[in-house]
Amino acid sequence: MGIIMQIDPSARIAEGAKLGRDVSVGPYCVIGPNVTIADGVRLQSHVHIAGHTTIGARTIVYPFASLGTPPQSMKYRGGETRLTVGADCDIREHVTMNTGTEDDGGLTEVGNNCFLMVGTHVAHDCKVGNNVTFANNVLLAGHVIVGDNVVFGGGAAVRQFTRIGEGAMIVGLSGVRADIVPWGLVQGSLADLIGFNVVGMRRKGVTKPEIMRLRQAYQLLFFGAGGFRERVEQVATEFAQDQRVQAMIEFIRAGKRPLTMAVRRAESGDDA
């Protein structure tokens, strides 16, 4: 066990837990015997960490978060499955994350520099990338895969086994029922693809010519002539030298479940 900067007397840390250097454990926190907490982590108060759980360096966890409890799955058989949370995450009040199940690798994983606002739930076997933002009360069902730089609006909910591509934006109160292409912008109680997350692309340094090519590929892919599979191959050929378009095509080809399809909407500015 490394050097502990501050442990409140009311905290309960089980024998076997591993705490790094400069860790702060606030009032009434409970840490289980199979928990590993890296250097510089801050547990504010009333934080519950159980199971085979690892918390990355400098992550901050706010009151009443519960991390590493067993999966809410009828298929779970009591195995020693895991939860891993990356470095520099901000985990706000009442966030819940479960460990994985035996049937899907046994791991729930959240990447680095993620911001999980109040009431977010990350279910069993989810794989969340880096720099992902969850607004209040976002719900991920089991086995969801989320790419880097995704943004969820408040109250969004995602169906199990769904893939969400890099840089996608899910508008608040949307119900995601199918895969979302990289940088897609989706909206609706049964969410439709309504354009690209252009604001997000600009923030990540995507150039105007790159954005224009993606828009051209988008129009051809979702609104061109012929069947969808034919349009996928047409876009792959016509934009063979564009890495971002090819990433979108590869994402579509890799899918085993339905894809969120595009609908036309009135022009509304830079987010389309």
Residue pairs with C-beta under 8 A, 6 or more apart in sequence:
1 18
1 19
2 19
2 20
2 21
2 23
2 39
3 21
3 22
4 19
4 21
4 23
4 25
5 21
5 22
5 23
5 24
6 24
6 25
7 13
7 24
7 25
8 25
8 26
8 27
8 28
8 29
8 45
10 27
10 28
11 25
11 26
11 27
11 28
11 29
11 30
11 31
11 43
12 29
12 30
12 31
13 19
13 25
13 29
13 31
14 31
14 32
14 33
14 35
15 33
16 33
16 34
17 31
17 32
17 33
17 34
17 35
17 36
17 37
18 35
18 36
18 37
19 25
19 31
19 37
20 37
20 38
20 39
20 40
20 41
20 57
21 39
21 40
22 39
22 40
23 37
23 39
23 40
23 41
23 42
23 43
24 41
24 42
24 43
25 31
25 43
26 42
26 43
26 44
26 45
26 46
26 47
27 45
27 46
28 45
28 46
29 43
29 45
29 46
29 47
29 48
29 49
30 47
30 48
30 49
30 50
31 37
31 43
31 49
32 49
32 50
32 51
32 53
32 68
34 51
34 52
34 53
34 80
35 49
35 50
35 51
35 52
35 53
35 54
35 55
35 68
36 53
36 54
36 55
37 43
37 49
37 54
37 55
38 54
38 55
38 56
38 57
38 58
38 59
38 87
39 57
39 58
40 57
40 58
41 55
41 56
41 57
41 58
41 59
41 60
41 61
42 58
42 59
42 60
42 61
43 49
43 61
44 60
44 61
44 62
44 63
45 63
46 63
46 64
47 61
47 62
47 63
47 64
47 65
47 66
47 67
48 65
48 66
48 67
48 69
49 55
49 61
49 66
49 67
49 68
50 66
50 67
50 68
50 69
51 68
51 69
51 70
51 81
51 82
51 83
51 99
52 68
52 80
52 81
52 82
52 83
52 99
53 67
53 68
53 82
53 83
53 84
53 85
53 99
54 82
54 83
54 84
54 85
55 61
55 67
55 85
56 84
56 85
56 86
56 87
56 88
56 89
56 112
57 87
57 88
58 87
58 88
59 85
59 86
59 87
59 88
59 89
59 90
59 91
60 89
60 90
60 91
61 67
61 91
61 95
62 91
62 92
62 93
62 95
63 93
64 93
64 94
65 91
65 92
65 93
65 94
65 95
65 96
66 95
66 96
66 97
67 83
67 85
67 91
67 95
67 96
67 97
68 83
68 97
68 98
68 99
69 96
69 98
69 99
70 76
70 78
70 81
70 98
70 99
71 81
71 98
71 99
71 100
71 101
71 108
71 123
71 124
71 125
71 142
72 98
72 123
72 124
73 101
73 124
73 142
75 101
75 102
75 103
76 101
76 102
76 124
77 102
79 101
79 102
79 106
80 106
81 99
81 100
81 101
81 102
81 106
81 107
81 108
81 124
82 99
82 100
82 106
82 107
82 108
83 97
83 98
83 99
83 100
83 107
83 108
83 109
84 107
84 108
84 109
84 110
85 91
85 97
85 110
86 110
86 111
86 112
86 113
86 114
86 130
87 112
87 113
88 112
88 113
89 110
89 112
89 113
89 114
89 115
89 116
90 114
90 115
90 116
91 116
92 116
92 117
92 118
92 120
93 118
93 119
94 118
94 119
95 116
95 118
95 119
95 120
95 121
95 122
96 120
96 121
96 122
97 108
97 110
97 121
97 122
98 108
98 122
98 123
98 124
99 106
99 107
99 108
99 124
100 106
100 107
100 108
100 124
100 125
101 124
101 125
101 142
104 124
104 125
104 143
105 125
107 125
107 127
108 122
108 123
108 124
108 125
108 126
108 127
109 126
109 127
109 128
110 116
110 122
110 126
110 128
110 132
111 128
111 129
111 130
111 131
111 132
111 148
112 130
112 131
113 130
113 131
114 128
114 130
114 131
114 132
114 133
114 134
115 132
115 133
115 134
116 122
116 134
116 138
117 133
117 134
117 135
117 136
117 138
117 154
118 136
118 137
119 136
119 137
119 138
120 134
120 136
120 137
120 138
120 139
121 138
121 139
121 140
122 128
122 140
123 139
123 140
123 141
123 142
123 143
123 144
123 160
124 142
124 143
125 142
125 143
126 140
126 142
126 143
126 144
126 145
126 146
127 144
127 145
127 146
128 140
128 146
129 146
129 147
129 148
129 149
129 150
129 166
130 148
130 149
131 148
131 149
132 146
132 148
132 149
132 150
132 151
132 152
133 150
133 151
133 152
134 152
135 152
135 153
135 154
135 155
135 156
135 172
136 154
136 155
137 154
137 155
138 152
138 153
138 154
138 155
138 156
138 157
138 158
139 156
139 157
139 158
140 146
140 158
141 157
141 158
141 159
141 160
141 162
142 160
142 161
143 160
143 161
144 158
144 159
144 160
144 161
144 162
144 163
144 164
145 162
145 163
145 164
146 164
147 163
147 164
147 165
147 166
147 167
147 168
147 182
148 166
148 167
149 166
149 167
149 200
149 204
150 164
150 165
150 166
150 167
150 168
150 169
150 170
151 168
151 169
151 170
151 197
151 200
152 170
153 169
153 170
153 171
153 172
153 173
153 174
154 172
154 173
155 172
155 173
156 170
156 171
156 172
156 173
156 174
156 175
156 176
157 174
157 175
157 176
158 164
158 170
158 176
159 175
159 176
159 177
159 178
161 257
162 176
162 177
162 178
162 179
162 180
162 257
163 179
163 180
163 251
163 255
163 257
164 170
164 176
164 179
164 180
165 179
165 180
165 181
165 182
165 183
165 184
165 248
165 251
166 182
166 183
166 247
167 182
167 183
167 197
167 200
167 201
167 204
168 180
168 181
168 182
168 183
168 184
168 185
168 186
168 197
169 184
169 185
169 186
169 197
169 199
169 200
169 271
170 176
170 180
170 186
170 187
170 191
171 185
171 186
171 187
171 188
171 191
173 189
174 186
174 187
174 188
174 189
174 191
175 188
175 189
175 190
175 191
176 186
176 191
176 260
177 190
177 191
177 258
177 260
178 257
178 258
178 259
178 260
178 261
179 251
179 255
179 257
179 258
179 259
179 260
180 186
180 191
180 193
180 260
181 193
181 248
181 251
181 252
181 259
181 260
182 244
182 247
182 248
182 251
183 196
183 197
183 200
183 201
183 214
183 244
183 248
184 193
184 195
184 196
184 197
184 260
185 193
185 194
185 195
185 196
185 197
185 271
185 272
186 192
186 193
186 194
186 260
187 194
191 260
192 260
192 261
192 262
192 263
193 222
193 260
193 261
193 262
193 263
194 262
194 263
194 265
194 272
195 218
195 262
195 265
195 271
195 272
196 211
196 214
196 215
196 218
196 271
196 272
197 271
198 211
198 270
198 271
198 272
199 270
199 271
201 210
201 211
201 214
202 211
206 244
210 242
210 244
213 239
213 242
213 244
213 245
214 242
214 244
214 245
214 248
216 239
217 235
217 238
217 239
217 242
217 245
217 248
218 262
220 231
220 234
220 235
220 238
221 228
221 231
221 232
221 235
221 248
222 231
222 261
222 262
223 262
223 264
224 231
224 234
225 231
226 234
232 249
232 252
232 253
235 245
235 249
236 246
236 249
239 245
239 246
239 249
240 246
252 259
265 272
